[in-house]
Amino acid sequence: MLKKTNSILKKLDYPVPKHANTILYMFGGISLSAFLMLILSGIFLSQVYSPTPDGAHASILYSVTHIPFADFVRTLHFWVATLFAFLLVCQLAIVFITVSSKNPRR
């Protein structure tokens, strides 16, 4: 079993291209991380939010005043959503400018 695991790990030992260590190359992964944070914080916030016209404001006030860290999660959700939108636009612009989908790919 150990020998099989070592052979699998040896397949991961290859030289990483220099362009793969730039921040521009990592926008897709950072966008994915931001999206996952949005999903998790959205699930947390949806547990106490009431989307009715009468209960929306009251549910926000209740969550901010009575639930620990709810205000922090709301703020985090807002800023991560803004960051996600910005990163998504940047990622699309980079792919468009560098014509990454054009054949032949390197």
DSSP file (Angstrom, degrees, kcal/mol; ACC not computed):
  #  RESIDUE AA STRUCTURE BP1 BP2  ACC     N-H-->O    O-->H-N    N-H-->O    O-->H-N    TCO  KAPPA ALPHA  PHI   PSI    X-CA   Y-CA   Z-CA
    1    1 A M     >        0   0    0      0, 0.0     4,-2.0     0, 0.0     5,-0.1   0.000 360.0 360.0 360.0 -41.7    0.0    0.0    0.0
    2    2 A L  H  >  +     0   0    0      1,-0.2     4,-2.2     2,-0.2     5,-0.1   0.875 360.0  52.4 -65.4 -37.3    2.8    2.4    0.9
    3    3 A K  H  > S+     0   0    0      2,-0.2     4,-1.8     1,-0.2    -1,-0.2   0.889 108.8  50.1 -65.7 -39.0    4.6    1.7   -2.4
    4    4 A K  H  > S+     0   0    0      2,-0.2     4,-1.6     1,-0.2    -2,-0.2   0.892 110.1  50.6 -66.4 -39.8    1.4    2.5   -4.3
    5    5 A T  H  X S+     0   0    0     -4,-2.0     4,-2.3     1,-0.2    -2,-0.2   0.898 108.7  51.9 -65.0 -41.4    1.0    5.8   -2.4
    6    6 A N  H  X S+     0   0    0     -4,-2.2     4,-1.9     1,-0.2    -1,-0.2   0.875 107.9  51.6 -63.8 -37.5    4.6    6.8   -3.2
    7    7 A S  H  X S+     0   0    0     -4,-1.8     4,-0.8     2,-0.2    -1,-0.2   0.857 110.1  49.6 -68.8 -33.1    4.0    6.1   -6.9
    8    8 A I  H >< S+     0   0    0     -4,-1.6     3,-0.6     1,-0.2     4,-0.5   0.909 111.3  48.6 -68.7 -42.1    0.9    8.3   -6.9
    9    9 A L  H >< S+     0   0    0     -4,-2.3     3,-1.1     1,-0.2     4,-0.3   0.820 103.1  61.5 -68.5 -30.4    2.8   11.1   -5.1
   10   10 A K  H >< S+     0   0    0     -4,-1.9     3,-1.2     1,-0.3    -1,-0.2   0.791  94.3  63.7 -66.8 -25.8    5.7   10.9   -7.6
   11   11 A K  T << S+     0   0    0     -4,-0.8    -1,-0.3    -3,-0.6    -2,-0.2   0.752  97.8  56.8 -67.6 -22.4    3.3   11.8  -10.4
   12   12 A L  T <  S+     0   0    0     -3,-1.1     2,-1.4    -4,-0.5    -1,-0.2   0.523  82.4  95.9 -84.3  -5.8    2.8   15.2   -8.6
   13   13 A D    <   +     0   0    0     -3,-1.2    -1,-0.1    -4,-0.3    -3,-0.0  -0.675  53.4 124.5 -90.8  88.4    6.5   16.0   -8.7
   14   14 A Y        -     0   0    0     -2,-1.4     2,-0.2     0, 0.0    -3,-0.0  -0.961  67.9 -87.9-139.7 156.3    6.8   18.1  -11.8
   15   15 A P        -     0   0    0      0, 0.0    -2,-0.0     0, 0.0     0, 0.0  -0.455  38.4-134.7 -69.8 134.3    8.2   21.6  -12.4
   16   16 A V        -     0   0    0     -2,-0.2     5,-0.1     1,-0.1     0, 0.0  -0.759  24.5-115.7 -88.2 129.2    5.7   24.4  -11.9
   17   17 A P    >   -     0   0    0      0, 0.0     3,-1.1     0, 0.0     4,-0.3  -0.295  19.0-123.1 -63.1 149.6    5.7   27.1  -14.7
   18   18 A K  G >  S+     0   0    0      1,-0.3     3,-1.6     2,-0.2    -2,-0.0   0.855 109.8  59.5 -63.8 -34.8    6.8   30.5  -13.6
   19   19 A H  G >  S+     0   0    0      1,-0.3     3,-1.0     2,-0.1     6,-0.3   0.717  94.1  66.6 -68.5 -17.5    3.6   32.1  -14.8
   20   20 A A  G <  S+     0   0    0     -3,-1.1    -1,-0.3     1,-0.2    -2,-0.2   0.586  92.0  62.4 -78.5  -8.7    1.6   29.9  -12.5
   21   21 A N  G <  S+     0   0    0     -3,-1.6     2,-0.3    -4,-0.3    -1,-0.2   0.112  83.4 102.1-102.1  20.8    3.0   31.6   -9.4
   22   22 A T  S <> S-     0   0    0     -3,-1.0     4,-0.8     1,-0.1     3,-0.4  -0.720  77.9-124.1-103.1 156.7    1.6   35.0  -10.2
   23   23 A I  T >4 S+     0   0    0     -2,-0.3     3,-0.5     1,-0.2     4,-0.4   0.836 110.7  60.0 -67.1 -32.3   -1.5   36.6   -8.6
   24   24 A L  G >4 S+     0   0    0      1,-0.2     3,-0.8     2,-0.2    -1,-0.2   0.853 103.2  51.5 -64.5 -33.3   -3.2   37.0  -12.0
   25   25 A Y  G 34 S+     0   0    0     -3,-0.4     3,-0.4    -6,-0.3     4,-0.2   0.734 107.4  54.5 -72.7 -22.4   -3.0   33.3  -12.6
   26   26 A M  G <X S+     0   0    0     -4,-0.8     4,-2.4    -3,-0.5     5,-0.2   0.409  74.3  99.6 -95.4   1.8   -4.7   32.7   -9.2
   27   27 A F  H <> S+     0   0    0     -3,-0.8     4,-2.4    -4,-0.4    -1,-0.2   0.852  81.5  54.7 -58.8 -35.0   -7.8   34.8   -9.7
   28   28 A G  H  > S+     0   0    0     -3,-0.4     4,-2.0    -4,-0.2    -1,-0.2   0.925 111.0  43.7 -64.3 -44.7   -9.9   31.8  -10.5
   29   29 A G  H  > S+     0   0    0     -4,-0.2     4,-2.2     2,-0.2    -2,-0.2   0.875 113.9  50.2 -68.5 -37.8   -8.9   30.0   -7.3
   30   30 A I  H  X S+     0   0    0     -4,-2.4     4,-2.3     2,-0.2    -2,-0.2   0.897 110.1  51.6 -67.2 -38.9   -9.4   33.1   -5.2
   31   31 A S  H  X S+     0   0    0     -4,-2.4     4,-2.4    -5,-0.2    -2,-0.2   0.899 108.8  50.7 -63.0 -40.8  -12.8   33.6   -6.8
   32   32 A L  H  X S+     0   0    0     -4,-2.0     4,-2.3     2,-0.2    -2,-0.2   0.913 109.9  49.9 -63.1 -42.5  -13.8   30.0   -6.0
   33   33 A S  H  X S+     0   0    0     -4,-2.2     4,-2.1     1,-0.2    -2,-0.2   0.912 111.3  48.9 -62.4 -42.2  -12.7   30.5   -2.4
   34   34 A A  H  X S+     0   0    0     -4,-2.3     4,-2.1     1,-0.2    -1,-0.2   0.899 109.9  52.2 -64.0 -40.0  -14.8   33.7   -2.2
   35   35 A F  H  X S+     0   0    0     -4,-2.4     4,-2.2     2,-0.2    -2,-0.2   0.903 108.9  49.6 -63.2 -41.4  -17.8   31.9   -3.7
   36   36 A L  H  X S+     0   0    0     -4,-2.3     4,-2.3     1,-0.2    -1,-0.2   0.884 109.8  51.3 -65.2 -37.9  -17.5   29.1   -1.1
   37   37 A M  H  X S+     0   0    0     -4,-2.1     4,-2.7     1,-0.2     5,-0.3   0.886 108.8  52.2 -64.8 -37.4  -17.4   31.7    1.7
   38   38 A L  H  X S+     0   0    0     -4,-2.1     4,-2.3     2,-0.2    -2,-0.2   0.907 109.3  49.2 -64.1 -41.3  -20.5   33.3    0.3
   39   39 A I  H  X S+     0   0    0     -4,-2.2     4,-2.2     2,-0.2    -2,-0.2   0.945 113.9  45.1 -63.0 -47.4  -22.3   30.0    0.3
   40   40 A L  H  X S+     0   0    0     -4,-2.3     4,-2.0     1,-0.2    -2,-0.2   0.926 116.6  43.9 -64.9 -45.2  -21.4   29.3    3.9
   41   41 A S  H  X S+     0   0    0     -4,-2.7     4,-2.6     1,-0.2    -1,-0.2   0.862 112.6  53.9 -69.5 -33.2  -22.2   32.8    5.2
   42   42 A G  H  X S+     0   0    0     -4,-2.3     4,-2.2    -5,-0.3    -2,-0.2   0.889 107.5  50.1 -66.0 -38.9  -25.4   32.8    3.2
   43   43 A I  H  X S+     0   0    0     -4,-2.2     4,-0.7     2,-0.2    -2,-0.2   0.922 112.1  48.4 -63.4 -43.0  -26.5   29.5    4.8
   44   44 A F  H >< S+     0   0    0     -4,-2.0     3,-0.8     1,-0.2     4,-0.3   0.934 114.8  44.4 -61.7 -46.3  -25.8   30.9    8.2
   45   45 A L  H >X S+     0   0    0     -4,-2.6     3,-1.1     1,-0.2     4,-1.0   0.815 105.4  61.7 -71.1 -29.4  -27.6   34.2    7.5
   46   46 A S  H 3< S+     0   0    0     -4,-2.2    -1,-0.2     1,-0.2    -2,-0.2   0.673  88.6  73.1 -72.1 -14.3  -30.6   32.4    5.9
   47   47 A Q  T << S+     0   0    0     -3,-0.8    -1,-0.2    -4,-0.7    -2,-0.2   0.766 111.9  24.0 -70.4 -24.2  -31.4   30.6    9.2
   48   48 A V  T <4 S+     0   0    0     -3,-1.1     2,-0.3    -4,-0.3    -1,-0.2   0.494  97.2 105.3-118.4  -6.6  -32.7   33.7   10.9
   49   49 A Y     <  -     0   0    0     -4,-1.0     7,-0.1    14,-0.0     8,-0.1  -0.611  49.5-161.1 -84.0 133.8  -33.8   35.9    8.0
   50   50 A S        -     0   0    0      5,-0.4     9,-0.2    -2,-0.3    10,-0.1  -0.952   3.4-160.5-111.6 112.0  -37.5   36.3    7.2
   51   51 A P        +     0   0    0      0, 0.0    -1,-0.1     0, 0.0     5,-0.1   0.305  52.9 114.8 -81.0  12.7  -38.0   37.6    3.7
   52   52 A T  S  > S-     0   0    0      1,-0.1     4,-1.7     4,-0.0    -2,-0.1  -0.477  77.2-118.2 -78.1 153.6  -41.6   38.9    4.2
   53   53 A P  T  4 S+     0   0    0      0, 0.0     4,-0.4     0, 0.0    -1,-0.1   0.844 114.3  43.7 -59.5 -33.0  -42.2   42.6    4.0
   54   54 A D  T  4 S+     0   0    0      1,-0.1     4,-0.4     2,-0.1     3,-0.1   0.835 121.1  36.8 -80.8 -32.9  -43.3   42.7    7.6
   55   55 A G  T  > S+     0   0    0      1,-0.1     4,-2.3     2,-0.1    -5,-0.4   0.512  90.7  86.5-102.6  -4.4  -40.6   40.6    9.1
   56   56 A A  H  X S+     0   0    0     -4,-1.7     4,-1.8     2,-0.2    -6,-0.2   0.953  95.5  40.0 -64.3 -51.2  -37.4   41.4    7.2
   57   57 A H  H  > S+     0   0    0     -4,-0.4     4,-2.5     1,-0.2    -1,-0.2   0.911 116.6  50.7 -65.4 -41.8  -36.3   44.4    9.3
   58   58 A A  H  > S+     0   0    0     -4,-0.4     4,-2.5     1,-0.2    -1,-0.2   0.879 109.0  51.4 -64.7 -37.6  -37.3   42.7   12.5
   59   59 A S  H  X S+     0   0    0     -4,-2.3     4,-2.3    -9,-0.2    -1,-0.2   0.872 110.4  48.7 -69.7 -34.8  -35.3   39.6   11.6
   60   60 A I  H  X S+     0   0    0     -4,-1.8     4,-2.4     2,-0.2     5,-0.2   0.934 112.6  48.0 -67.4 -45.6  -32.2   41.6   10.8
   61   61 A L  H  X S+     0   0    0     -4,-2.5     4,-2.1     1,-0.2     5,-0.2   0.907 112.7  49.3 -60.8 -41.4  -32.5   43.5   14.1
   62   62 A Y  H  X>S+     0   0    0     -4,-2.5     4,-2.5     1,-0.2     5,-0.5   0.929 111.8  47.7 -63.6 -45.0  -33.0   40.3   16.0
   63   63 A S  H  X5S+     0   0    0     -4,-2.3     4,-1.3     1,-0.2     7,-0.4   0.894 114.0  46.9 -66.1 -38.7  -30.0   38.6   14.4
   64   64 A V  H  <5S+     0   0    0     -4,-2.4     7,-0.3     1,-0.2    -1,-0.2   0.873 121.3  35.7 -71.0 -36.2  -27.7   41.5   15.0
   65   65 A T  H  <5S+     0   0    0     -4,-2.1    -2,-0.2    -5,-0.2    -1,-0.2   0.755 129.5  26.8 -91.2 -24.5  -28.7   42.0   18.6
   66   66 A H  H  <5S+     0   0    0     -4,-2.5    -3,-0.2    -5,-0.2    -2,-0.1   0.654 102.8  73.8-115.7 -18.6  -29.2   38.4   19.8
   67   67 A I  S ><<S-     0   0    0     -4,-1.3     3,-1.6    -5,-0.5     4,-0.4  -0.869  82.5-117.8-104.7 125.0  -27.1   36.1   17.7
   68   68 A P  T 3  S-     0   0    0      0, 0.0    -3,-0.1     0, 0.0    -2,-0.1  -0.332  92.8  -0.1 -61.9 136.8  -23.3   36.0   18.4
   69   69 A F  T 3> S+     0   0    0     -5,-0.1     4,-2.3     1,-0.1     5,-0.2   0.511  91.6 122.9  65.3   9.2  -21.2   37.1   15.4
   70   70 A A  H <> S+     0   0    0     -3,-1.6     4,-2.4    -7,-0.4    -6,-0.2   0.893  74.6  49.9 -67.3 -38.3  -24.2   37.7   13.2
   71   71 A D  H  > S+     0   0    0     -4,-0.4     4,-2.2    -7,-0.3    -1,-0.2   0.906 111.3  49.3 -65.9 -40.0  -23.2   41.3   12.5
   72   72 A F  H  > S+     0   0    0      2,-0.2     4,-2.8     1,-0.2    -2,-0.2   0.909 111.4  48.9 -62.9 -42.3  -19.7   40.1   11.6
   73   73 A V  H  X S+     0   0    0     -4,-2.3     4,-2.7     2,-0.2    -2,-0.2   0.887 110.1  51.5 -67.4 -38.5  -21.0   37.5    9.3
   74   74 A R  H  X S+     0   0    0     -4,-2.4     4,-2.0     2,-0.2    -1,-0.2   0.925 113.2  44.8 -62.3 -44.1  -23.4   40.0    7.6
   75   75 A T  H  X S+     0   0    0     -4,-2.2     4,-2.4     2,-0.2     5,-0.2   0.916 113.8  49.6 -66.2 -43.1  -20.4   42.4    7.0
   76   76 A L  H  X S+     0   0    0     -4,-2.8     4,-2.6     1,-0.2     5,-0.3   0.912 109.7  52.0 -60.4 -43.3  -18.2   39.5    5.8
   77   77 A H  H  X S+     0   0    0     -4,-2.7     4,-1.9     1,-0.2    -1,-0.2   0.907 110.7  48.3 -60.8 -43.2  -20.9   38.4    3.4
   78   78 A F  H  X S+     0   0    0     -4,-2.0     4,-1.9     2,-0.2    -2,-0.2   0.948 115.2  42.4 -62.8 -50.1  -21.2   41.9    2.0
   79   79 A W  H  X S+     0   0    0     -4,-2.4     4,-2.5     1,-0.2    -2,-0.2   0.856 113.6  51.1 -70.9 -34.8  -17.5   42.4    1.5
   80   80 A V  H  X S+     0   0    0     -4,-2.6     4,-2.8    -5,-0.2    -1,-0.2   0.873 108.7  52.9 -69.5 -35.3  -16.8   39.0    0.1
   81   81 A A  H  X S+     0   0    0     -4,-1.9     4,-2.1    -5,-0.3    -2,-0.2   0.908 111.0  46.7 -64.0 -40.9  -19.7   39.4   -2.4
   82   82 A T  H  X S+     0   0    0     -4,-1.9     4,-2.1     2,-0.2    -2,-0.2   0.926 114.1  47.3 -65.0 -44.6  -18.1   42.7   -3.5
   83   83 A L  H  X S+     0   0    0     -4,-2.5     4,-3.0     1,-0.2     5,-0.2   0.896 110.3  53.3 -62.4 -41.2  -14.7   41.0   -3.8
   84   84 A F  H  X S+     0   0    0     -4,-2.8     4,-2.5     2,-0.2    -1,-0.2   0.920 109.1  48.1 -61.9 -44.8  -16.2   38.1   -5.7
   85   85 A A  H  X S+     0   0    0     -4,-2.1     4,-2.0     2,-0.2    -1,-0.2   0.917 113.9  47.4 -62.4 -43.1  -17.8   40.4   -8.3
   86   86 A F  H  X S+     0   0    0     -4,-2.1     4,-2.4     1,-0.2    -2,-0.2   0.928 113.6  47.1 -63.7 -46.1  -14.5   42.3   -8.7
   87   87 A L  H  X S+     0   0    0     -4,-3.0     4,-2.8     1,-0.2    -2,-0.2   0.869 109.9  53.7 -65.1 -36.5  -12.4   39.1   -9.0
   88   88 A L  H  X S+     0   0    0     -4,-2.5     4,-2.4    -5,-0.2    -1,-0.2   0.923 110.1  46.4 -65.2 -43.4  -14.9   37.6  -11.5
   89   89 A V  H  X S+     0   0    0     -4,-2.0     4,-2.3     2,-0.2    -2,-0.2   0.913 113.8  49.4 -63.6 -42.2  -14.6   40.6  -13.7
   90   90 A C  H  X S+     0   0    0     -4,-2.4     4,-2.5     2,-0.2    -2,-0.2   0.914 110.8  49.7 -62.9 -42.7  -10.8   40.6  -13.4
   91   91 A Q  H  X S+     0   0    0     -4,-2.8     4,-2.3     1,-0.2    -2,-0.2   0.918 111.8  47.7 -63.5 -44.0  -10.7   36.9  -14.3
   92   92 A L  H  X S+     0   0    0     -4,-2.4     4,-2.2     1,-0.2    -1,-0.2   0.890 112.2  50.1 -64.8 -38.3  -12.9   37.3  -17.3
   93   93 A A  H  X S+     0   0    0     -4,-2.3     4,-3.0     2,-0.2     5,-0.2   0.906 110.2  50.0 -65.8 -41.4  -10.8   40.3  -18.5
   94   94 A I  H  X S+     0   0    0     -4,-2.5     4,-2.6     2,-0.2    -2,-0.2   0.919 111.9  47.4 -63.9 -43.5   -7.6   38.3  -18.1
   95   95 A V  H  X>S+     0   0    0     -4,-2.3     5,-1.5     1,-0.2     4,-0.7   0.902 115.1  46.7 -64.6 -39.6   -8.9   35.4  -20.0
   96   96 A F  H  <5S+     0   0    0     -4,-2.2     3,-0.3    -5,-0.2    -2,-0.2   0.918 115.4  44.8 -67.9 -43.7  -10.2   37.7  -22.8
   97   97 A I  H  <5S+     0   0    0     -4,-3.0    -2,-0.2     1,-0.2    -3,-0.2   0.914 118.7  40.9 -68.9 -43.2   -7.0   39.7  -23.0
   98   98 A T  H  <5S-     0   0    0     -4,-2.6    -1,-0.2    -5,-0.2    -2,-0.2   0.528 100.3-135.1 -84.4  -3.8   -4.6   36.8  -23.0
   99   99 A V  T ><5 +     0   0    0     -4,-0.7     3,-1.4    -3,-0.3    -3,-0.2   0.932  37.6 171.3  50.7  52.8   -6.9   34.8  -25.3
  100  100 A S  T 3 < +     0   0    0     -5,-1.5    -1,-0.1     1,-0.3    -4,-0.1   0.695  67.8  57.1 -68.7 -20.3   -6.5   31.7  -23.1
  101  101 A S  T 3  S+     0   0    0     -6,-0.4    -1,-0.3     2,-0.1     2,-0.2   0.463  82.4 108.2 -92.4   1.4   -9.2   29.7  -24.9
  102  102 A K  S <  S-     0   0    0     -3,-1.4     0, 0.0     2,-0.1     0, 0.0  -0.552  75.4 -84.2 -80.7 141.3   -7.5   30.0  -28.3
  103  103 A N  S    S+     0   0    0     -2,-0.2     2,-0.1     1,-0.1    -2,-0.1  -0.605 105.9  44.9 -82.3 148.2   -5.9   26.9  -29.8
  104  104 A P  S    S-     0   0    0      0, 0.0     2,-0.3     0, 0.0    -1,-0.1   0.584  78.9-160.0 -80.7 140.5   -3.2   25.8  -29.4
  105  105 A R              0   0    0      1,-0.1    -2,-0.1    -4,-0.1    -5,-0.1  -0.614 360.0 360.0 -83.3 144.4   -3.1   26.2  -25.7
  106  106 A R              0   0    0     -2,-0.3    -1,-0.1    -6,-0.1    -3,-0.0   0.395 360.0 360.0-106.4 360.0    0.3   26.1  -24.0
